[in-house]
Amino acid sequence: MANAHREQLANRHARIDANLAAELKRPVPDSVVVRRLKAKKLKLKDEISAQLH
């Protein structure tokens, strides 16, 4: 069960990472969107780390 939850978090993290990369490739990235995506990505990374310990 916990393994499935970690996998779900990792998948969400990967999707956010892809969205962030796409936003950064735009000619003029939206700084608010970039900041929001980075915050979500960091939060998920913390959740994944907490699951491992």
C-alpha positions as CSV (number, residue, x, y, z in Angstrom):
1,M,0.0,0.0,0.0
2,A,2.7,2.5,1.0
3,N,4.6,1.5,-2.1
4,A,1.6,2.4,-4.3
5,H,1.3,5.7,-2.6
6,R,5.0,6.5,-3.2
7,E,4.7,5.5,-6.8
8,Q,1.7,7.8,-7.1
9,L,3.7,10.7,-5.6
10,A,6.6,9.9,-7.9
11,N,4.3,10.0,-10.9
12,R,2.9,13.4,-9.8
13,H,6.4,14.7,-9.3
14,A,7.4,13.6,-12.8
15,R,4.3,15.3,-14.3
16,I,5.1,18.5,-12.5
17,D,8.7,18.3,-13.6
18,A,7.5,17.9,-17.2
19,N,5.1,20.8,-16.9
20,L,7.9,22.9,-15.4
21,A,10.3,22.0,-18.2
22,A,7.7,22.9,-20.8
23,E,7.0,26.3,-19.1
24,L,10.7,27.1,-19.0
25,K,11.0,26.4,-22.7
26,R,8.5,29.0,-23.6
27,P,9.9,32.2,-25.0
28,V,8.7,34.1,-22.0
29,P,8.1,31.8,-19.1
30,D,5.4,32.9,-16.6
31,S,7.3,33.4,-13.4
32,V,4.2,32.9,-11.2
33,V,3.6,29.5,-12.9
34,V,7.3,28.5,-12.6
35,R,7.3,29.5,-8.9
36,R,4.1,27.5,-8.2
37,L,5.3,24.4,-10.0
38,K,8.6,24.5,-8.2
39,A,6.8,24.8,-4.8
40,K,4.6,21.8,-5.7
41,K,7.6,19.8,-6.9
42,L,9.5,20.5,-3.6
43,K,6.4,19.6,-1.5
44,L,6.1,16.3,-3.3
45,K,9.8,15.6,-3.0
46,D,9.5,16.2,0.8
47,E,6.5,13.8,1.0
48,I,8.4,11.1,-0.9
49,S,11.3,11.5,1.4
50,A,9.1,11.3,4.4
51,Q,7.6,8.0,3.0
52,L,11.1,6.5,2.7
53,H,12.0,7.2,6.4
